[in-house]
Amino acid sequence: MKNLAILGSTGSVGVSVLSVIHQYPKLFKVISLSANKNVKMMIRQCEIFSPKWVSLKNEQAAKELKIQLKIRNFKIHVLSGDDAICRFVNLKSVDYVIAAIVGADGFMSTLCAIRSGKKILLANKESLVIGNHLLIKELEVYNSVLLPIDSEHSAIFQMLPIDIQKKIGFSKLSKCGIKSIILTGSGGPFLNLPIHKFNEITPNQACKHPNWSMGKKISVDSATMMNKGLEYIEAKLLFCAHDIKIELVIHPQSVIHSMIRYVDGSIIANLSINDIRVSISYALFWPYRKISSLPHLDFLKIKKLSFLNPNFEKYPCLKLALHAFSSGHASTIILNAANEIAVSEFLCSKIKFTDIYKIIDSSLNSLVFPNPKTCDEILEMDKMIRIQVKKIISNFVK
């Protein structure tokens, strides 16, 4: 029996994780659940999984949850605030931490989980984007393990030799004959939309991904292809890929989740249906595999597999991410903070879709910060950057 702390349980990834473990009640026990403010869904999850602890970041929502659980005679401890999450991951009874909080808000809890020596199923790519090499160093110090559960990085991980998997973040891929990683992306909902119409894109349109069911923030990131840029940074760090190339390829069908090119000319690809539960299941049972009730890929039903070069004119946010990574640690923190704020403003219809790039670009060009030396400095820098980005964004608000 493995005990789990699920961070971000009411989000799309958290719900998918619970869907998987619900099939194996004798193998997994939910110790704690945490979310932002979705009381209704948290009550439902408590009814099904009976955790010992739950938390909601929003204090008012936490108070309401506590009342509702008491009415239902549930003996569940309810906490609120960010400190509660770190308290959960530090519980000795917890074996696995599911890091599924969206954005930089998930950095501190991921760091706490690493320092507790837990196995971490990582969906929160922003933790690596802003944590960079400092977060990887923490993994080594505390002998913790990161298992990626987003489809692309899970695909890469699955194709690696087991000895590399066990030393993720520290073993150079070039040593096992890998020439490059081929990171695929669908191109989002606007792949075939003319650039001159991007100015008219609405939040609802941006959130309708053609292949995947995701939360709003990551859906917009997919539409701008910033998500692929963040994944590029994550792959560079997670797979210690500084000495090999990462090729970016648009693959509209999202059947091939990533590929590895070897020095002898051979390529290994990972294919499956478009469902994150495939990679979640793999991570939960790693280094083994478990029979899944999910449908398997049927090659006879696949009409075609197509591949394109990314158009940086159409997806300038992707180019910004690549440039930020090459510019240094501080730049990736600025990139992430500016993107999170800009996307939030767009989802509230306060700025245009095309303003997202302009705000990030302006932030990267105008803000100057030294590279952080500690993880604590990262948090302070992130706060200061957000203050400055909000000043920049005031020039774009409708």
C-alpha atoms as one frame of an Amber mdcrd trajectory, in Angstrom:
protein
   0.000   0.000   0.000   1.398   3.372  -1.071   0.254   6.567   0.654  -0.304
   9.673  -1.458  -0.441  13.430  -0.911  -2.168  15.015  -3.898  -1.446  18.703
  -4.430  -3.915  20.342  -6.782  -6.484  17.564  -6.475  -9.391  19.484  -8.041
  -7.460  20.486 -11.184  -7.429  18.468 -14.395  -4.261  16.537 -13.490  -5.351
  15.914  -9.896  -8.711  14.583 -11.056  -6.930  12.287 -13.526  -4.627  10.960
 -10.789  -7.602  10.173  -8.560  -9.301   8.467 -11.497  -6.332   6.115 -11.834
  -5.858   5.269  -8.159  -9.602   4.717  -7.703  -9.122   1.526  -9.720  -6.579
   0.184  -7.199  -8.013   0.653  -3.672  -5.739  -2.078  -2.288  -2.606  -0.457
  -3.673  -3.051   3.270  -2.967  -4.327   5.290  -0.027  -4.976   9.035  -0.203
  -3.560  10.655   2.934  -4.119  14.281   1.973  -5.766  16.428  -0.676  -5.108
  20.091  -1.359  -6.615  22.618  -3.755  -7.346  26.308  -4.162 -11.024  26.948
  -3.414 -13.270  24.354  -5.064 -15.353  23.288  -2.053 -17.912  21.252  -3.979
 -15.357  19.055  -5.726 -13.277  18.656  -2.572 -16.321  17.373  -0.685 -16.920
  14.830  -3.437 -13.283  13.705  -3.314 -13.465  13.363   0.470 -16.561  11.196
   0.133 -14.794   8.848  -2.261 -11.233   8.726  -0.893 -11.592   9.531   2.845
  -8.299  11.406   3.336  -7.044  12.231   6.826  -6.104  15.775   5.846  -7.359
  18.342   3.350  -6.483  21.960   2.676  -7.802  24.824   0.604  -5.585  27.818
  -0.051  -8.551  30.189   0.189  -9.365  30.669   3.896 -13.064  31.371   3.363
 -13.412  28.265   1.223 -11.583  26.231   3.881 -14.043  27.432   6.540 -16.975
  26.433   4.344 -15.411  23.031   3.667 -14.900  22.422   7.378 -18.582  23.156
   8.050 -19.765  20.910   5.224 -17.566  17.992   6.281 -18.740  18.331   9.883
 -22.376  18.207   8.739 -21.552  14.960   6.943 -19.804  13.561  10.057 -16.424
  13.285   8.335 -13.476  13.225  10.723 -11.090  15.007   8.398  -8.632  17.717
   9.430  -9.117  20.882   7.362  -6.350  23.468   7.020  -5.813  26.556   4.884
  -2.914  28.533   3.438   0.360  27.558   1.771   1.980  26.217   4.960  -0.585
  23.432   5.132   0.645  21.922   1.880   4.245  21.683   3.087   2.941  20.130
   6.283   1.201  17.451   4.217   4.232  16.519   2.126   6.372  16.280   5.268
   4.119  13.630   6.817   6.147  10.475   7.433   3.238   8.350   6.262   3.337
   9.881   2.764   5.242   7.909   0.123   4.297   9.747  -3.079   3.598  13.432
  -3.625   1.580  14.405  -6.689   2.808  17.901  -7.620  -0.079  19.178  -9.740
  -0.462  22.773  -8.550  -0.492  25.136 -11.519   2.277  27.698 -11.983   4.962
  29.044  -9.660   2.570  28.539  -6.731   3.658  24.903  -6.823   7.374  25.614
  -6.387   7.500  25.714  -2.584   5.496  22.512  -2.130   7.653  20.713  -4.700
  10.757  21.911  -2.866   9.314  20.712   0.465   8.591  17.311  -1.060  12.154
  17.055  -2.363  13.571  17.981   1.038  11.390  15.287   2.601  12.980  12.705
   0.315   9.686  11.750  -1.305   8.946  10.281  -4.697   7.365  13.125  -6.623
   5.054  12.695  -9.584   5.671  16.023 -11.279   3.088  17.801 -13.408   4.150
  21.272 -12.275   6.766  22.109 -14.911   7.035  25.667 -13.588   8.860  24.337
 -10.514  11.750  23.288 -12.720  11.534  26.369 -14.928  12.054  28.729 -11.996
  14.022  26.305  -9.814  16.455  25.433 -12.590  19.745  23.780 -11.544  19.178
  24.736  -7.894  16.151  22.440  -7.704  18.080  19.627  -9.391  20.831  20.009
  -6.764  18.217  19.636  -4.018  17.187  16.306  -5.569  20.711  15.003  -5.186
  21.173  16.320  -1.648  17.943  14.803  -0.322  17.961  11.634  -2.457  14.510
  12.404  -3.808  13.074  11.188  -7.120  11.131  13.125  -9.758   8.854  11.140
 -12.048   7.359  13.284 -14.844   3.674  12.758 -15.605   3.090  15.192 -18.441
   2.918  13.149 -21.645   6.057  14.455 -23.381   8.485  14.091 -20.494   6.960
  10.806 -19.420   7.500   9.588 -22.981  11.170  10.585 -22.892  11.596   9.054
 -19.432  10.024   5.759 -20.544  12.465   5.461 -23.452  15.560   5.844 -21.273
  17.583   2.936 -19.850  16.621   2.070 -16.268  19.995   3.159 -14.857  19.474
   6.620 -16.381  15.913   6.725 -15.026  17.199   6.080 -11.520  19.623   9.000
 -11.800  17.267  11.431 -13.487  18.695  14.937 -13.566  22.294  13.799 -13.085
  23.136  11.368 -15.916  24.147  12.838 -19.259  22.157  11.282 -22.091  25.084
  11.496 -24.492  26.806   8.773 -22.467  24.216   6.214 -23.589  24.377   7.058
 -27.280  21.582   9.624 -27.416  22.119  12.350 -30.008  18.960  14.399 -29.475
  15.495  14.528 -27.947  12.622  15.195 -30.337   9.984  17.084 -28.363   6.620
  17.082 -30.114   3.747  19.541 -29.779   0.318  19.714 -31.378   0.554  23.358
 -32.370  -2.574  24.099 -30.342  -6.005  25.201 -31.574  -4.686  27.915 -33.903
  -2.229  25.917 -35.983  -4.137  26.669 -39.188  -5.437  30.108 -38.231  -3.895
  32.989 -40.227  -1.632  35.206 -38.131  -3.626  38.338 -38.943  -6.584  36.846
 -37.039  -4.650  36.211 -33.814  -5.637  39.661 -32.571  -9.264  38.485 -32.448
  -8.725  35.292 -30.433 -10.948  35.036 -27.341 -10.260  33.195 -24.064 -12.948
  30.622 -24.887 -11.334  29.873 -28.232  -7.871  29.587 -26.681  -9.115  27.082
 -24.095 -10.482  24.643 -26.689  -7.538  22.348 -27.339  -8.077  19.965 -30.280
  -6.536  16.892 -28.620  -6.235  17.282 -24.849  -8.525  18.122 -21.938  -6.607
  20.598 -19.763  -7.009  23.508 -17.375  -7.392  27.061 -18.643  -3.855  28.276
 -17.986  -2.116  25.383 -19.712  -4.640  25.556 -22.565  -3.667  29.167 -23.264
   0.013  28.220 -22.935  -0.593  25.536 -25.541  -2.275  28.063 -27.822   0.747
  30.409 -27.631   3.123  27.411 -27.567   4.687  28.842 -24.419   3.837  25.464
 -22.939   6.256  23.832 -25.360   8.855  26.433 -24.444   8.453  25.625 -20.752
   8.652  21.918 -21.603  11.875  22.560 -23.521  13.389  24.117 -20.397  12.059
  21.294 -18.226  13.538  18.666 -20.556  16.941  20.367 -20.593  17.058  20.281
 -16.795  15.250  17.052 -15.956  17.233  14.968 -18.429  20.568  16.744 -17.942
  20.414  17.494 -21.665  22.828  20.421 -21.781  25.181  18.617 -24.148  22.553
  17.322 -26.593  20.094  19.019 -28.903  16.356  19.185 -28.284  14.488  19.234
 -31.583  11.055  20.874 -31.577   8.508  19.389 -33.968   4.839  20.228 -34.533
   2.827  16.993 -34.620  -0.882  17.931 -34.904  -2.270  14.468 -34.136  -0.543
  14.174 -30.710  -0.055  10.442 -31.211   3.729  10.477 -30.865   4.448  12.110
 -27.520   8.206  12.406 -27.977  11.138  10.647 -29.619  14.796   9.969 -28.960
  17.368  10.070 -31.758  20.435   7.868 -31.268  23.912   8.379 -32.695  23.577
   5.317 -34.960  20.660   6.904 -36.834  17.866   4.975 -35.129  14.908   6.725
 -33.486  12.700   5.415 -30.688   9.227   6.916 -30.318   6.586   6.727 -27.582
   2.991   6.506 -28.805  -0.318   6.244 -26.953  -3.810   7.692 -26.847  -4.202
  11.345 -25.804  -4.863  10.718 -22.123  -2.584  11.811 -19.294  -3.775   8.829
 -17.250  -1.409   6.677 -19.335   1.664   8.522 -18.039   0.181   8.850 -14.538
  -0.267   5.084 -14.351   3.295   4.539 -15.548   4.696   6.851 -12.860   2.600
   5.318 -10.079   3.823   1.795 -10.855   7.357   2.628 -12.016   9.647   0.788
 -12.589   6.960  -1.742 -13.481   3.836  -1.524 -15.634   0.239  -2.367 -14.799
  -2.555  -3.541 -17.090  -4.721  -0.532 -17.923  -8.427  -0.304 -18.660  -7.762
   2.665 -20.955  -8.175   2.053 -24.695  -5.032   1.150 -26.585  -3.834   2.940
 -29.701  -5.287   1.427 -32.878  -2.918   1.974 -35.804  -5.581   1.021 -38.327
  -7.676   3.995 -37.231  -4.841   6.505 -37.575  -5.311   8.254 -40.903  -1.984
  10.060 -40.942   0.909  11.295 -38.852   2.239  14.689 -39.923   5.167  16.811
 -38.784   6.012  20.492 -39.214   8.681  22.941 -38.162   7.427  25.427 -35.541
   6.614  28.825 -37.032   8.263  31.343 -34.702   6.382  34.205 -36.343   3.110
  32.555 -35.374   4.453  31.332 -32.023   6.865  34.038 -30.791   6.387  32.946
 -27.157   8.168  29.696 -27.975  11.184  31.622 -29.232  11.162  33.766 -26.073
  11.355  30.635 -23.920  14.338  29.254 -25.829  16.117  32.593 -25.588  15.337
  32.941 -21.871  16.861  29.551 -21.107  20.057  30.407 -22.962  20.187  33.787
 -21.180  20.339  32.347 -17.673  18.374  31.426 -14.574  16.985  34.881 -13.812
  15.537  35.108 -17.319  13.516  31.916 -16.898  12.020  33.280 -13.674  11.081
  36.514 -15.460   9.681  34.517 -18.395   7.460  32.402 -16.179   6.200  35.238
 -13.986   5.397  37.476 -16.955   3.625  34.641 -18.734   1.503  33.690 -15.719
   0.363  37.267 -15.162  -0.262  37.933 -18.862  -2.280  34.731 -19.295  -4.355
  35.574 -16.220  -5.125  39.023 -17.649  -6.047  37.497 -21.007  -8.394  34.968
 -19.389 -10.138  37.913 -17.703 -10.433  39.576 -21.149  -8.306  42.521 -20.011
  -5.683  42.164 -22.743  -5.546  40.716 -26.254  -4.144  37.287 -27.067  -1.271
  38.908 -28.967  -0.443  41.066 -25.933   0.749  37.988 -24.046   3.902  37.861
 -26.155   4.398  41.632 -26.007   4.216  41.677 -22.207   6.669  38.796 -21.800
   9.046  40.290 -24.355   8.901  43.700 -22.667   9.546  42.099 -19.273  12.570
  40.153 -20.512  14.018  43.234 -22.189  13.464  45.719 -19.373  13.881  43.753
 -16.127  17.368  42.994 -14.845  17.968  40.611 -11.943  21.033  38.598 -10.895
  20.864  34.820 -11.069  19.648  33.478  -7.701  22.067  31.506  -5.551  19.522
  29.738  -3.329  15.948  28.489  -3.567  14.884  31.112  -1.026  16.237  33.809
  -3.333  14.092  32.391  -6.140  10.913  33.041  -4.172  11.939  36.592  -3.292
  12.973  37.323  -6.857   9.693  35.950  -8.201   7.754  38.332  -5.928   9.789
  41.348  -7.037   9.496  40.426 -10.704   5.710  40.148 -10.464   5.483  43.653
  -9.016   7.439  45.006 -11.978   5.500  42.964 -14.543   2.211  44.341 -13.229
   3.537  47.842 -13.874   4.442  46.843 -17.428   1.064  45.220 -18.002  -0.800
  48.406 -17.063   0.183  49.764 -20.484  -1.696  46.942 -22.191  -4.893  46.610
 -20.137  -7.981  47.494 -22.153
